Amino acid sequence: MTTFDPRLDLTIERVIRAPRSVVWRAWTEPERLQQWWVPAPTIARIDSLDVQPGGAFVTSMSDDGDTFVPHADGLFLIVEPQARLVFTNAISSTLRPAAPAPVPMAAEVSLAEHPDGTLYRVVVRHGNPADRDRHEELGFFDGWSAVTSALAALAENDAA
């Protein structure tokens, strides 16, 4: 894991009471990811999930279950099974510079052993303080906390 720079980065950390393998599956299996990837009651659709370096990560979301709009279009940069995922929205799934995203970022998801299950940490990195601050203003902590809670509930239920 790289270092955290509070001027540029935002982070969420939580212990999930489930093995790393279960949390990993929730991130890497489309039918599981769609259950928690966007805050409820919004619904996620996983359009492409190719969990390998350079693989596409494309999702859509819907408030009514019928009309879906783009949510994320990026790619995986680093994949270390059951330990770390790094993805970005700065490069699209077509390997082109992304159309201006609300906030360009790279997210590092790390899973570590913990006596109670998995230490789950996400660090979202930004290129400059203005983008970091904008992401926080757009609701980073509310949104990522909500989906992390949904991820934990799914993983803990799967582990039970």
N, C-alpha and C positions, 0 to 999 in steps of 0.2 A: 504494500500500500504506500502511496506517495504521501507527502506531508500535507497537512491542512493549513490553508492560508485564510484567516477570517476576513481579510479584505476582499477575497475573490470567491470564496467557497461557502456553501451551505451544507449542513449535515443533519442527518437523523440517525439515531442509534437506539437500539432496543434489544432486549433478550426475548427470543421467541422460544417457547417451551416445546421444541420439536427438533429432531436431528437435522443436521445440515443437509442431508440427502433429501429430506422432505421439503425443506425451504427451497433447495435448488430446483426440485421438480415444479414447485409453484411458479418459479421464474422461467422455466425452460419448456414447459408443456403448455401449448396454446389453450387447451380446455381448462387448465388451472389458472393461467395468467389472466384470462378474460374475466374470471370471477372476482378479481381484486384490483386490477390495473388502473381503474378510474374510480373516483369517489362516487358511492351510491347516492342517489338512485340512477345516475348515469350508467349506461351499459357500454362495455368495451367489446370490440370485435378485433380479433387478431388476424390481420391480413397477411402478414409474413413474419415468421419467427425462425430464422436460420442461425442458430446459436453456434457460430464459429467466427473467428476473426474475418472481417469483411462481409459477414452475413447480414441480411436485411432484418430490420426491426421496424415493422409498419403496423400501426394500429389506427382504428377509427372509433368514434364514440357516438352514442345516441341518447337523447333524452326520452324518446318515445318508443324505441325498439324497432322503428321502421326506417327512419331517415338517419343515415350515418354520415358524419363529417370527419375529415382527417384529424387525427390526434397527434400521432408521432410518425415521423418518417426519418429513420436514421440507420445506423449500422453498428454492429459490434466491433470493437477494436481489440479487446482482450477477452479471452474465455479460458478460465482455469477451473475445470469441473469441481463443483461443490466448494469452491473457495472464493472466486472473484469473477465478476462480469464488468466490463467497461463498455459503454456505448455512447454515441454522440448523435446529436441532431444537426451538427454543423455540416455533415456530409450526408446526402440523401441515400436511400437504398439503391439508387441507380449510379452510385459512385460519382455524383456531381456535387459541386458546392450547393448546399441547400438554399432554397428560396428563403428569404429572411424569416427566420423563426421569431416568435415573440421574444425568446431569450435563447441565443445559442449557448450550448453547454455540452459538457461531457460528464457522465455520471459513472461513478465507481461504486459497485455493490460488492461488499465483502461479507463473507460468512466465516465465522471462527468458532471453534469449540468453546463451550461455556458449561459449567457444572449443571446448569438448568436447561441446557439445550443448545441454542445457537446465538452467538452474539452477531447481530445483524446491523450493519452500518452502511449508510449511503452517503457519499460525498459528491455533491454536484458542483462542478468546477466551471468557472466563467472566465472569459478573457480579460475582463476589466471590472473595476468596482461598480460602474454604472449598471452593467448587465446583472451583476450579483444583486445589487439593490433592487433593480426592477423585478427580478425573479422573486425576491422576498416580498415586495409590494403586491405582486400578483397572487400571493397566497401560498408560497412554497411550504411553509410550516403546516398550515391547515391541510393542504392537499396531500403532501407526502406523509403527514402523520395519519390521515384518514386511510390512505391506501396501505400503509405499513400495518395499521391495526387490522385491516381486512386480510392482508397477507398472513399475519400472525394467527388470526382466527381460523383461516383455511388450513394452514400448516398444523396448528395444534389439534384441530379436528381430525385431519388425516393421520396424525401420529397416535391419536387415542385408540 
